[in-house]
Amino acid sequence: MSLDARKIWNTNHQQLTRIITKPEEHANAVSLFLELHDCLYASHGGNPDLTNYEDELLKNLREQTMRSYPVHTTNSNNSIVWHIWHSARIEDITMNILTADREQILHSEHFTDKLHTPVVHSGNGMSEQEIAEFSAAVDIEALLDYRQAVAAGTRSVIAGLQPGQFRNKPCSTQISRISAEGAVKETEQWLIDYWGGKTIAGLVLMPATRHNFVHLNKAMRIKLKLQK
């Protein structure tokens, strides 16, 4: 994603922030969200004239580059596969548990059997050894499929919301599911508290969009550093 494209994405995200909680702007907010969200995921050749941010990241990206850890870049030492996992898990947890109150994509589509890793949490609070082991073991094809499945699930959730629902907050039973399902490490209670205080609008504006954008930026920095 070029600098100009990132600026446009940021400008549109600011516009979404302005309108998302206004019931009279609901249709426009959903449409703008879907546009912003789509920009972050691989197009898989559906439109040869369209190149999304994930397309650019994955183009000519070597497996060794994806698994390399640690990689010292701005504000991160983590691997590309960790960034992909972390952003997908955060989106899955917040959209399916806290927004839709339904089963996580990780479980409903049986990705725990495909990913070749025992890790099921968000990736927050992992030790260096844990990240190294995860980066070496995770099945990359399954990881990318999981990311796409989460994205499709998110779009269906948001497209199904009614005017005014962006103002809703998750209920206590939804919040308690995060710990019960091992979706975050026991040491990361702060994350549950943070999400629990957000409206659906807040979860859309950060975990489902901005958070993805930030971690794609970090992954791209790794690619540019290692594949000069």
C-alpha positions, 0 to 999 in steps of 0.5 A: 500500500503506497503512502498515498493509499495509506493516507486515503485509508486513514482519512476514510477511517477518520470519517468512519469514526465521525459517523459510526455511532449515528443511527441515521448514518448506519448504512453509510458507516457499514459501507465505509467499514466494508471498504476499509476492511476489504483494503486490508485483505488479499483479493485472491485475484478476484479483481486483477486491477485491485491490489490490497495491502495483504496482496502487497505483503505476500507478493514474493514473500519468502517463508524464511522471512515470514518465520524469522524471529526476532526481527528488530524493527520500529516498536516490534521484534516479532515475526510476520507470522506472529503479526498475522496471527495476533491481528486475526485472533484479536479480530476473531475474539472481538467480533465473534465473542464480544460483538456477535456472541457466537463461536470463534472462527478458530473453533467453528471452522476447526482451525485449531486442528490445522494450524499445528500450534497449541496456541489459541490465545491472542498472542499478547504476553508471550515469552521470546521462547514461545514466540520463537516456537510458534513462528517455527511451527505454525502452518502458514497456509492454514494461518492465511486461510484463518485470517481470510475466514475471520475477515469473512465472518467479520463482514457478515457480522457488521453487515447484519447490525441494525441502526443504533447497535454500534452503540451497544456494549458487550454483556458480562457473559460475553466478556467472561467467555474470553477467559473461559475459552482461553482467548487471552493469557491469564497474565493479560487481564488488562486486555479483557478490561479494555475490550469490555469497556468498548462499544461495538463501534470502538471494537470496529474502529480498533480491532477490526480495522486500525489494529489490522492496519498497524500490524500490516505496517509492522509486517511490511517493515520486516519484509522490507528489512529482510528482502531488500 
